Amino acid sequence: MTDSQPQIPADIAALGYEQARDELVAIVARLEAGQVPLEESLQLWQRGEALAAHCTAWLDGAQARITAVTSASETAAD
């Protein structure tokens, strides 16, 4: 992992894409509601950042697999 990417906690890394996305949506809803104390808001924000990074990594991996399969299919067709 590069220095520009946040460290993803083990409990988040163990989540599937849909689980991480659903938790991120719930966190965003809580923060947008504005009813969370400041300290808890900061903790939720940090967890949300880690969840977003995890989701992005999942999507990037899926895109790479799709690209690899498509490229292999195009090469085989030639």
Secondary structure, DSSP 4 states (H G I P E B T S, - for coil): --TTSPPPPHHHHTS-HHHHHHHHHHHHHHHHHT-S-HHHHHHHHHHHHHHHHHHHHHHHHHHHHHHHHHHHHHHHH-
